[in-house]
């Protein structure tokens, strides 16, 4: 899932996105990014 950019793009275009990563820290980082970007919509 990396930094969550695909999930953010899905949100910005009105689509649903699912992200999976084996590394918990990447999931947490992506979650924070998605929350931050959602505030700016």
N, C-alpha and C positions, 0 to 999 in steps of 0.2 A: 504494500500500500504506500510505502514511502512517506512523502509529506502530506498526502491527502489531496493533491491538486486535481485528481480525477473526480473525487467526491465533490469538491468545490465546484468544478465545472458542471457536474450533473445538477447540482443545486441551482446554479445560475441559469441553467436552461430548462428548469422545471422538470427534471428527470430524477429518478431515484438512483442512488449509487450504493454499492456494497464494497467495503474494503476489508482485506484480510492480510495480516502480516504475522509472521512467527515471533517477531520481536515486539514485546509489549511497549517498549519506549517509543517505537515508531507509531504504534496505535494511539498512544497518549498525545504525541506531538500532532498527529493528524486530527485527532478529536478537537484539540485546542484551536487548530487552524480553521476547521469547519465552523466551530462556534464563533470565532472572530469574524470570519467572512459572512456568516449569516446575519450578523448585526448590521453589516453594511448593505444588505439587500434592500 
